[in-house]
Amino acid sequence: KSQVPRLTARQRMRNEDQDRWEDSRLLASGAVTQANVQTEFEDETENKVHLIVHNLKPPFLTKGFKFTTQQKMVSVVKDATNDFAQCARKGSALLREVREQNERSKMRQRFWELA
C-alpha cells in the first residue's frame, strides 16, 4: 500500500490560503478571468470585528419636532475629534499645493500681460 501523507489542519489551511493568494494574483494580473463568482464562503474562523454604531437621529426626525429661533449653525459633525473630521478639516496637502501652483502661474501671466 502507498500511504498518502496526512495534512494537519494548519497545513491544510496554509495550502488553501496559498491557493487563494495565487488565484487572486492571477486575477489581478489579468492572466486569467473568473468565470463564476464564489457565493459560499467557508471562512467561519476568521477574526470578527466588533463595530460600535451610535444611532443618532437629528431633531427634525424625532416626533417632538419644534421650530427654534437658533441663530448659529448646527454642526454636522457630532464628534469633531475623530480622524475623519480632523482630516476633512485639514484638507488635502496635495490639493492645496496644486491650487497654490495654479495661483502662482496666473499671477505670472497677469504680470507679463501688464508689462
Sequence and secondary structure as in RCSB ss.txt:
>XXXX:A:sequence
KSQVPRLTARQRMRNEDQDRWEDSRLLASGAVTQANVQTEFEDETENKVHLIVHNLKPPFLTKGFKFTTQQKMVS
VVKDATNDFAQCARKGSALLREVREQNERSKMRQRFWELA
>XXXX:A:secstr
        HHHHHHHHHHHHHHHHHHHHHTSS  SS       TTS            GGGSSS       S   
S S TTSHHHHHHHH  HHHHHHHHHHHHHHHHHHHHHH 
